[in-house]
Amino acid sequence: MASVEATGNTVEEAKSRALGMLGVGRSAHVEFEVLEENPPRVRATLIEEEQPYVVTPQVARKVADYVDHFVKRLPLHVQAALRHSHGRYVEVELVGRDANILVGKNGEVLDRLQFLLNNIVPRVIDPHVRVVLDGAGWRRRRTERLRNQVIAIANEVKLRGEEAVLPPMPPHERRIVHQALKDDPEVMTYSEGEEPNRYVVISPRG
């Protein structure tokens, strides 16, 4: 059983940090002990790791077909293509002459469409699955830029010894941040807030 101690401005923040240090989400079986109230300090003990969900090829195809049917109802020349699946995520790309219309400025339309699909697809196909929607390669380029930005921000956190709060991000982008820094021995990441305004905090480790 792994055990860590964490502090925060509130008990809930300390718990979130502890989960980040353990590398698990809230669905994992973790026991918390409040060691101090002011300032809040908790001990978290991982009793049982959460079992990761892995989408099957059949479910991934169903998701892509559903997205394709969904966008073809729009008065646009666009279709959906299955690109990849990993864990609970199914990556679907919108392609065609009008794909950029569904990306919008800075991906705003794409993010809203993805948010909408992630409220529908779990209900009609599988409650565990999540859609990562790309359009004309915009998401791939955004992912690379985000990784580079996060590494630069993490370096600033190390130099200053202070936390950095990132802007609100959709779940798949928060996952990119966590993955980019998970092996860094000097910083840790944890998420706070409620959807769709949930955000990532990069904090000095220790």
Disulfide bonds with the S-S distance in Angstrom:
none
